[in-house]
């Protein structure tokens, strides 16, 4: 598996985004860096996306204030999400179902144009 490149483009063999984003809270807009991935879940029939927000003093302040529901905005789109599960490096987890805040591949490699 390859990773998204540094320009925030999806990996060649999967869905994802790594790059700049913004967290929109009730009274703040915080510039952040994110690493996101996703996949289609055939059992639930939905697209699941998830990832981490890089640690920063502003994100820590937001978390410590009790704010958990935010909007995550990337250059591709914006979606509501929840900040949760802070890892040992101070990076909160974000996740969602349905529309992802990044471009989602909708064809398989080598399958373009085939019915």
Rosetta blueprint (number, residue, H / E / L):
1 X L
2 X L
3 X L
4 X L
5 X L
6 X L
7 X L
8 X L
9 X L
10 X L
11 X L
12 X L
13 X L
14 X L
15 X E
16 X E
17 X E
18 X E
19 X E
20 X E
21 X E
22 X E
23 X E
24 X E
25 X E
26 X L
27 X L
28 X E
29 X E
30 X E
31 X E
32 X E
33 X E
34 X E
35 X E
36 X E
37 X E
38 X E
39 X E
40 X E
41 X E
42 X L
43 X L
44 X L
45 X L
46 X E
47 X E
48 X E
49 X E
50 X E
51 X E
52 X E
53 X E
54 X L
55 X L
56 X L
57 X H
58 X H
59 X H
60 X H
61 X H
62 X H
63 X H
64 X H
65 X L
66 X L
67 X L
68 X L
69 X E
70 X E
71 X E
72 X E
73 X E
74 X L
75 X L
76 X L
77 X L
78 X E
79 X E
80 X E
81 X E
82 X E
83 X L
84 X E
85 X L
86 X L
87 X L
88 X L
89 X L
90 X L
91 X L
92 X L
93 X E
94 X E
95 X E
96 X E
97 X E
98 X L
99 X L
100 X L
101 X L
102 X L
103 X L
104 X L
105 X L
106 X L
107 X L
108 X L
109 X L
110 X L
111 X L
112 X L
113 X L
114 X L
115 X L
